[in-house]
């Protein structure tokens, strides 16, 4: 896949988002974005896990560009692709700018999934309310996919075509 948001988590039978996300349908969140947090500033260290969800075996779906997570912090990837310090700085900035929107979308997806789960266990569930809840989950998943894809597209724009080609070979 040429680019992508491995934010495509495949739990709960989800169809996948930027694998930055896997215990949620549709998303793998980039490093620093966990299900429990509310978009605090994140300080990362090299070698830290870039993948927010624990299910790394989930199939890739959705947009993905490069290895999972903050691949631009991995020395081997940086060297293989030929990223310079300015590119890495801009990628950090893009990540930090997009993180709040991705987290908000992810939290909304979790909320809608919770509603659907509660409804499915209810003896009062009917076809209309169940289908409406399914639609809400799918809309939340799509919003998360779009937010993550936007970030990955912005990251891609920081690279030369030859660098993109090298990165795609690393996947």
Secondary structure, DSSP 8 states (H G I E B T S, - for coil): --SB-BB--BGGG----BBS-SSBBTB--BTT--TT---------TTS--B-SS-TTS---S-B-SSSS-GGG-HHHHHHHT--HHHHHHHHHHHHHHHHHHHHHHHHHHHHHHHHHHHHH-TT--HHHHHHHHHHHHHHHHHHHHHHHHHHHHHHTTS-HHHHHHHHHH-
